[in-house]
Amino acid sequence: MWKIAELPKDLFDGIGPDTVVVDAVNYYPRERDGRIDDIETGMAESRWVANQLGRPGASR
């Protein structure tokens, strides 16, 4: 999940705002991702991913 922040900022250039992007990852703070403060303080993982990608998303 932490690698999401390293994706190119123009990754979704050229696709419409209605294009669905599916987040198929889970947050594993101990095993892989380290602590992500926004998620730890209550932000839904899907919202965090949407914010990182600059795409609309749904929260749980």
Secondary structure as GFF3:
##gff-version 3
##sequence-region A 1 60
A	DSSP	three_ten_helix	2	6	.	.	.	ID=ss1
A	DSSP	pi_helix	29	33	.	.	.	ID=ss2
A	DSSP	alpha_helix	37	40	.	.	.	ID=ss3
A	DSSP	alpha_helix	45	53	.	.	.	ID=ss4
###
